[in-house]
């Protein structure tokens, strides 16, 4: 506003001087009625221009300044929000990575434990199977030995019976029976 008044004062002083110089008048400033009317007209023009143009122009410029300031503040707020979200996402990503590592480690630990348990179970089962097979073999050997003994006894009895039948007579049989009965009585 001060600039406009300074420009107006300069023009006010230069314009009448130029007009007087063109008329061929005397001094630098000639004070007559026309200069006062021109001054009043100029002031009225300044008031009208100030009301109609300068104040709306200043209001528009202030509005524009406020809009720019608001846009800058919104941009800074958006930048801060984006930075906060970026940090939040980075934190979530790190947490998810750590959780994935923990899950992986737990899964590996569980798998190792399961493998160890299965190996121990397989070893125990193999031991039981070996022991069972040994026991079965021992039982089979025992049964085979008993069967073999029984067979040997049966064969020996059969051979002895045949030999005795051929070589002993009736009285030898009675004497053997009597000796056996006597031995049994002595034992009792």
C-alpha positions as CSV (number, residue, x, y, z in Angstrom):
1,X,0.0,0.0,0.0
2,X,2.9,2.3,0.8
3,X,4.4,1.7,-2.6
4,X,1.2,2.6,-4.3
5,X,1.0,5.9,-2.3
6,X,4.6,6.7,-3.1
7,X,4.0,6.1,-6.8
8,X,0.8,8.2,-6.6
9,X,2.7,11.1,-4.9
10,X,5.4,11.0,-7.6
11,X,2.9,11.0,-10.4
12,X,0.9,13.8,-8.7
13,X,4.0,15.9,-8.6
14,X,5.2,15.1,-12.1
15,X,1.9,15.3,-14.0
16,X,1.0,18.9,-13.2
17,X,4.5,20.0,-13.9
18,X,4.5,18.4,-17.3
19,X,1.1,20.0,-18.0
20,X,2.3,23.4,-17.1
21,X,5.5,23.0,-19.0
22,X,3.4,22.2,-22.1
23,X,1.3,25.4,-21.6
24,X,4.3,27.4,-21.2
25,X,3.5,28.4,-17.7
26,X,5.9,29.7,-15.1
27,X,7.1,27.7,-12.2
28,X,7.6,24.3,-11.1
29,X,4.2,23.9,-9.4
30,X,1.3,26.1,-10.1
31,X,-1.4,25.8,-7.5
32,X,-4.8,26.4,-9.0
33,X,-8.1,24.8,-8.8
34,X,-7.4,22.1,-11.4
35,X,-4.6,20.6,-9.3
36,X,-6.9,20.2,-6.3
37,X,-9.6,18.6,-8.4
38,X,-7.0,16.3,-9.9
39,X,-5.7,15.4,-6.4
40,X,-9.2,14.7,-5.2
41,X,-9.9,12.6,-8.4
42,X,-6.7,10.8,-7.8
43,X,-7.5,10.1,-4.2
44,X,-11.0,8.9,-5.2
45,X,-9.4,6.7,-7.8
46,X,-7.0,5.3,-5.2
47,X,-9.9,4.6,-2.8
48,X,-12.0,2.9,-5.5
49,X,-9.1,0.9,-6.8
50,X,-8.1,0.0,-3.3
51,X,-11.6,-1.2,-2.5
52,X,-12.3,-2.9,-5.8
53,X,-8.9,-4.2,-6.9
54,X,-6.2,-3.8,-4.2
55,X,-8.0,-5.4,-1.2
56,X,-9.5,-8.3,-3.3
57,X,-6.0,-8.8,-4.8
58,X,-4.4,-8.8,-1.3
59,X,-7.2,-11.1,-0.1
60,X,-6.7,-13.4,-3.0
61,X,-2.9,-13.4,-2.5
62,X,-3.4,-14.1,1.2
63,X,-5.8,-16.9,0.4
64,X,-3.3,-18.3,-2.1
65,X,-0.5,-18.0,0.5
66,X,-2.7,-19.8,3.0
67,X,-3.5,-22.5,0.5
68,X,0.2,-22.9,-0.3
69,X,1.0,-23.0,3.4
70,X,-1.7,-25.5,4.0
71,X,-0.6,-27.6,1.1
72,X,3.0,-27.6,2.4
73,X,1.8,-28.6,5.9
74,X,-0.3,-31.4,4.3
75,X,2.7,-32.5,2.3
76,X,4.9,-32.5,5.4
77,X,2.2,-34.4,7.3
78,X,1.8,-36.9,4.4
79,X,5.6,-37.3,4.3
80,X,5.7,-37.9,8.0
81,X,2.8,-40.3,7.8
82,X,4.5,-42.1,4.9
83,X,7.8,-42.3,6.9
84,X,5.9,-43.6,10.0
85,X,4.1,-46.2,7.8
86,X,7.4,-47.2,6.2
87,X,9.0,-47.7,9.6
88,X,5.9,-49.6,10.8
89,X,6.0,-51.8,7.7
90,X,9.8,-52.3,8.2
91,X,9.1,-53.3,11.8
92,X,6.4,-55.7,10.8
93,X,8.6,-57.1,8.1
94,X,11.4,-57.7,10.6
95,X,8.9,-59.2,13.1
96,X,7.5,-61.5,10.4
97,X,11.1,-62.5,9.4
98,X,12.0,-63.2,13.0
99,X,8.8,-65.1,13.5
100,X,9.5,-67.1,10.3
101,X,13.0,-67.8,11.6
102,X,11.6,-68.9,15.0
103,X,9.0,-71.2,13.2
104,X,11.8,-72.6,11.0
105,X,14.0,-73.3,14.0
106,X,11.2,-74.9,15.9
107,X,10.3,-77.0,12.9
108,X,13.9,-78.1,12.5
109,X,14.1,-78.9,16.3
110,X,10.8,-80.8,16.1
111,X,12.1,-82.7,13.0
112,X,15.4,-83.5,14.7
113,X,13.5,-84.7,17.8
114,X,11.1,-86.7,15.7
115,X,14.0,-88.2,13.8
116,X,15.9,-89.1,17.0
117,X,12.7,-90.6,18.4
118,X,12.1,-92.6,15.3
119,X,15.7,-93.8,15.2
120,X,15.5,-94.8,18.8
121,X,12.2,-96.6,18.2
122,X,13.7,-98.4,15.2
123,X,16.7,-99.4,17.2
124,X,14.5,-100.6,20.0
125,X,12.3,-102.5,17.6
126,X,15.4,-104.0,15.9
127,X,16.7,-105.1,19.3
128,X,13.4,-106.6,20.2
129,X,13.3,-108.4,16.9
130,X,16.8,-109.7,17.3
131,X,16.1,-110.8,20.9
132,X,12.8,-112.4,19.7
133,X,14.7,-114.2,16.9
134,X,17.4,-115.4,19.4
135,X,14.7,-116.6,21.8
136,X,12.9,-118.4,19.0
137,X,16.2,-119.9,17.8
138,X,17.0,-121.0,21.4
139,X,13.5,-122.6,21.7
140,X,13.8,-124.2,18.4
141,X,17.3,-125.6,19.3
142,X,15.9,-126.8,22.6
143,X,12.9,-128.4,20.9
144,X,15.2,-130.0,18.3
145,X,17.6,-131.3,21.0
146,X,14.6,-132.7,22.9
147,X,13.2,-134.2,19.8
148,X,16.6,-135.6,18.9
149,X,17.0,-137.0,22.4
150,X,13.6,-138.5,22.3
151,X,14.4,-140.0,18.9
152,X,17.7,-141.3,20.2
153,X,16.0,-142.7,23.3
154,X,13.3,-144.3,21.1
155,X,15.8,-145.7,18.7
156,X,18.0,-147.0,21.6
157,X,15.0,-148.5,23.4
158,X,13.8,-150.1,20.2
159,X,17.3,-151.5,19.4
160,X,17.7,-152.6,23.1
161,X,14.3,-154.2,23.1
162,X,15.1,-156.1,19.9
163,X,18.5,-157.2,21.3
164,X,17.0,-158.2,24.6
165,X,14.2,-160.1,23.0
166,X,16.6,-162.0,21.0
167,X,19.1,-162.8,23.9
168,X,17.0,-163.0,27.1
169,X,14.8,-165.9,28.1
170,X,11.8,-165.8,30.3
171,X,13.6,-166.4,33.6
172,X,16.1,-163.6,32.8
173,X,13.2,-161.3,32.4
174,X,11.8,-162.3,35.8
175,X,15.1,-161.8,37.5
176,X,15.6,-158.3,35.9
177,X,12.1,-157.3,37.0
178,X,12.8,-158.6,40.6
179,X,16.0,-156.6,40.8
180,X,14.3,-153.4,39.6
181,X,11.5,-153.9,42.2
182,X,14.2,-154.5,44.9
183,X,16.0,-151.3,44.0
184,X,12.8,-149.3,44.1
185,X,12.0,-150.6,47.6
186,X,15.5,-149.7,48.8
187,X,15.1,-146.1,47.5
188,X,11.8,-145.7,49.3
